[in-house]
Amino acid sequence: MSFDKNFKPCLRFVAVSDIHYKDERTAENERFENAIKYANELSKNDDRYNKLDALYIVGDFADNGSEYQMNAIKKAIDENLLPETQYSLMLASHEFSEKNGGEKGALERFGRIFNLPADDHRVINGFHFISVTCTNGCHFDEAKQKWAAEELAKAAKDDPFKPIFFFQHPHITDTVSGSIYWGEDELIPALMNYPQVINFSGHSHAPINDPRSIHQHDFTCLGTGTLSYFELDEFDKYYGTLPPHKEDAAQMLIVEADEQGRVRIYPYDVLTGQFFKQTWEIDTPWDPSSFIYTDNRYRTQNAPYFPEGANVKAEVEGSNANVIFSQAADDVDFYANDYYVTLYREDSSIARRASVWSEYYFSNMPETLTVPFEGLEKGKYTAVVSARSFWSVYSSNTLKVSFEIDN
């Protein structure tokens, strides 16, 4: 994948969040620097439009908001972002750590170090950008809600048919993946009046190449991922919400808009320097009847499937068994979301069940996955592997393997 060569932008910006700079140099520093470098390079080498107009950092850029962390990310911006590229940062719960003076201390340091407003409304290449910092952790009090409503009204009055790019740290509740547990609803009354809003949020650390990371109902919402570690908003996995190799996470969104107000959004993997397979397309953001990334996607009959040649095996050691199987395919969403492995006893009763993600959030997905079952009783078992789509549709075919526990 790459930029849409048939789309001629007049605006390009990058959105990232949840960088989590710490009080010493860590992997997150290098990932953030690389994110800027990739964005610069991709922009410079693009024949359609060779500029990067803005960088938006959607909260939790610092792990506890210390002086060192804020200075470190400011230094990274100064040394890597081109002078013509504007930037904006929002503060949230991590910047407001009580360890470093809470919200008051964080806002003082932020204003002094960055010389930027915590709440910001600016126009870039004719497009309105509105960003709002949280208060009281990850909430928006009446003053914040009022400010957001006033600024949205100004932007819409300027041009009701252009997208309004709006940024805040927590997801809008019940929109993108991660927004049930990591969402807030205080801004909904203001935002829902403006279907042309394209909203960017973080907080959950959910992957951006999940098709559920874009959502349209009253307006468009997108999750911005993380440069630190993954966490996923599903609670049935045997290892919990933090997947194996969770720290191998560095994703960003590259966003383009053209003179007609159409928008293209490209999820990008900073770890490997590659575009993910999706491109989100929004041609008439002001018209809700044109929205395609809606909850209707859950009504799809499209299902992942195990292609010819897929295999499964069981490796047994004592009372433990590892079930190892090939990944499924999906002709629409590119990959399965997750898998269920069910162990049946010889009498067809269920002995165990386990669910794992496909690890779709890695550009270099593993070709096989392993599900361990420990402490099994003596007897014969059959493991059945089913793949599941992002829309909870199970594969029409399964993989099966039988094995025996002798002791």
Summary of the structure (lengths in Angstrom):
residues: 407
radius of gyration: 22.8
end to end distance: 50.8
largest distance: 74.7
contacts: 1392
relative contact order: 0.11
helix: 20%
strand: 31%
